[in-house]
Amino acid sequence: MSYVGRPLARGEDERFLSGRARYLDDLHPDDLLHAAFARSLLAHARLGDLEVEAARAQPGVVAVLTAADLTDVLPPPVVEPPGMWVADAGHPILAASTARYAGEPIALVVAESRALAEDAAELVQPDYEPLQAVVDPRAAGEALTRWEKSGGDVDRAFAEADVVVARSFALPRLVAAPMETRGAIAQHDPDGGLLTVWLSFQDPHRPLDQLAHCLGRPPESIRVVLPDVGGAFGSKGAVGPEVVAVAAAALRLGRPVKWAEDRLENFLAAYQGRGLEADVELGVTRKGRLLGVRARLYADLGAYLISTTAIPMHTAAMLITGAYDIPAAEVAVVGARTNKVPTGPYRGAGRPEAAYLIERMVDEAARELGVDPVELRRRNLVRAFPHETPFGWTYDSGDYERCLDRAVELAELDRFRTEKRPGRRLGLGVGMLIERSGGNWESAVARREPDGRVVVRTGSSPHGQGHETTFAQIVADELGIEPTAVEILWGDTEAGPAGVGTFGSRSTAMGGSAVLEAARRLREEGGMEAAAVFESGLLFSSGCYAAVVEIDPETGVLEILRLAAVDDAGRIVNPLLAHGQVVGATAQGLGQALVEAVRHDESGQPLTISFVDYPLLTAWEMPELRSAFVETPSPLNPLGAKGVGEGGSIAAPVAIANAVVDALHGVSVDPPFTEAKLWEALR
């Protein structure tokens, strides 16, 4: 019996639903100390004398650390995408002379209990000298990154265009808001010299490398362990300054130190996603041929660069041609320094931004030409694979037209085009998606146990995706056993193989392929253990989302009448879990389209610091989702799999946006599409 392709329920859910899961805040090493951070109250200020004696004098307080105590600790390293200029602006562990965003950590208080540490942290007061805050990325006088690229004959493309459509867009910052916030526990063994760090993180190997860099320690002297992780959505893929400070405190104090972020801190200090403004031009012929695209992107990067800050904007720029065979493109990116918490990858990480820009522009071009936006897309879709974009990325496989047709069918767009609804504004919209996934390498080790079980250790780590079930299905098929006879272990740099990590929808394609190769070698070689390191080029998932919306012109209330999701993630190992990824990503995509936006006042103070100010959609507000898969296997890995975890966050927002603008008869508005904003647009 084949298990790959079957919709098996998640075996790991029994542990979660019965309360046997162990998250970071459930761990309590002996002799544990607790950490709390004093944070800047201002978005931009010089910090004079830092008063810490009152905090140190509090009963139960063990230490108060400031930047002066951590001069030997480095900021986390910053990844530099190819060809991008990146400033030397890594995030300091603790602010020294200047605070650059409200919520930036300025001191670490360590005490015998969390309550004592938090109370003492409130007594740490710097002498603030307020400075002018920058909140507008277009007006920022300082850039943290710059990048530009051109492919094809851009000048010729626009010279030959009959129509040049020019528009500007703005996408707000977003909070990832995982159910479990960030946290770390650090413990140092002075005899063996091993620093063990438990983290709520997306994978163990990236933080190991980052901590080794920051602390100046050999990687082999650090062990990173992940307990169960309650969600991440990209927000737990880079070591924050708090984690480094906690590790440094444990080394200095000789006792384990724990920090568990509360929800207010998560809103203030966990890195955020999106935050992009753009000016875009699209050159088109009268017959509807897309000839070229030009764009200038202004990314709101915040005050500093974390390890992964530069990646989303690079991805957005590289994917600016989307699913279309556009022969020429030119993009310039400015990563602006603002007085806000830094940005980084958040579900989609550049793909939603790229899709929003090109898909909105295709709709605008269709409106200018007076043609059906679905037909304009059909004329310009990539059809031959592999396909190299003007910027040099190669799409491995796909059937974009089939995705488009299926989404149109599921959303019943043809029926709604002819439907009359008096007193209401009806709007139809579609959005194609390209999702860069995979790439690099991943590893796995499979071992036969005497009792007949097979234990697989993988470099990929789950935080809600269902790796334990999916990987067990792959092994079961290869070895001819039941999935229940397979145990999947992960999340420990000492006990498991090296890995790249779980992000960018790469786990099944990369981690699953490594698991497949390890199981295959175990079967072919007949031994007790086999290992595999699997390598691959980039993979490109695709799809199309379609929406029908209705706006009440008297109130601005928006109702989603139809929402269709069609994803091509190559070969689907578990349709049930893949569907769950589609639903989850779509829910987050709808949130950013309808209600979510981080807001600041002119002084840089964040105005959205709780779920009262920053709403999330509930299950009650989730419309019916009609979904389907198109499978065009990738030729670049033995599973034929590609990513499926982010399609909904990429295409759902722009499908809704195009439907909203259609309902507004061409009046352009930026998300989120709140009732007040739509009511104003209707006026």
Beta strands, then each sheet from edge to edge (+ up, - down):
strand 1: 33-39
strand 2: 45-51
strand 3: 61-65
strand 4: 85-86
strand 5: 98-99
strand 6: 105-111
strand 7: 125-130
strand 8: 143-151
strand 9: 163-174
strand 10: 183-189
strand 11: 194-199
strand 12: 222-225
strand 13: 257-260
strand 14: 273-284
strand 15: 290-302
strand 16: 328-337
strand 17: 387-388
strand 18: 394-395
strand 19: 425-448
strand 20: 454-458
strand 21: 486-489
strand 22: 529-551
strand 23: 558-568
strand 24: 626-629
sheet 1: 3+ 6- 1+ 13+ 10- 11+ 12+
sheet 2: 5+ 2- 7+
sheet 3: 4+ 8- 16+ 15+ 14- 9+
sheet 4: 17+ 18-
sheet 5: 21+ 20+ 19- 22+ 23- 24-
end
